Amino acid sequence: MTKTFTCIYHFLVLSWYIFLNYYIAQDETDEVKSKIFANGGKWKYMTLLNMLKNRTAGFGIYQPGSCRQLLQTIFYGVACLDDVLKRIIGRKDMTFLTAFRDLLFTTLAFPMSTFVFLAFWILFLYNRDLVYPKALDTVFPVWLNHAMHTSILPITLTEVILRPYSYPSKKTGLTLLAAGSIAYVSRILWIYFETGTWVYPLLAKLSPVGLAAFFSLSYIFVASIYLLGEKLNHWKWGDMVQPRKKRK
C-alpha cells in the first residue's frame, strides 16, 4: 500500500472513532441512557474500556462499553501523527513515536480488539442476555452495536495488511498484555465492590473460583491472540521488520 493511502486510511479510521466516542458521550446527556452509564461512567466497559450493568425502567440493562473505543482512538491518533510527521520531516522512522505506535498495536490494540469481537459474538450467539440483552435494542441503535463489536475486526486486520509492525520480545509483549489485563480486571472488581453490581452480566453468575477461572482463561485466550498476531505479521511481511530487541 502507498504511504499516501495508508495516511488517508488512518485519518478516516481516526475520524470514525472520534465520531463514535462523541456519539457515545452524547448518550450520557440522555436521562435514560445516563443511568446505564452510571457507577463508573462508560469507561468501566472493555469495549469503551469494554462493559456495564445498571437498572433502567425496571430492566437489568447491560451496555457494552468503550475502553476499546478509547484505545483504538489513541492508537489511530498516534498512527496518524506518525504518518504526518514522516511526510513533513521526510524520515522513514520517527524513532520513539514509531516504536510507541508498534508497541500500542501489537500488545494492546490488535489482541484486545480481536478478543472483544470473538468473546462478544460467541457469548451473544450462545445467550445474548449474558452480554447484550434484547432490551438494549430499544435504547441503542443496532449500527452502534456493530460499530463497537463487528467492524473492529476487519479494521484491525486491515492494519495488519497495510504495514509491518515490530513486535517486542515475547516476554515483554506478554508482560505488557498481562499488565493491561490486570488493570482492567482491577477496575471491574473495584466497580463491583463500590456499587455491588458487575459490569458484565455473566460475572454475576460465577462463584469466586469461577471468576478466577474466567479471568485466567480470558488472559490465556487474549495471549493466544497476541501470538497469532505476531504470526500473521511475520506471514505477511516476513523479516521486513526486525524486532527492536533480541527475542527470548
Salt bridges, closest charged atoms under 4 A:
ASP27 OD1 - LYS33 NZ 3.30
GLU28 OE2 - LYS42 NZ 2.94
ASP82 OD2 - LYS86 NZ 2.95
ASP82 OD2 - ARG101 NH1 2.89
ASP83 OD2 - HIS10 ND1 2.54
ASP83 OD1 - ARG163 NH2 2.74
ASP93 OD1 - LYS86 NZ 3.99
ASP102 OD1 - ARG101 NH2 2.64
ASP102 OD2 - ARG244 NH2 2.98
ASP137 OD2 - ARG128 NH1 3.15
GLU159 OE2 - HIS10 NE2 2.86
GLU230 OE1 - LYS170 NZ 3.42
GLU230 OE2 - ARG247 NH1 2.51
ASP239 OD1 - HIS234 NE2 3.31
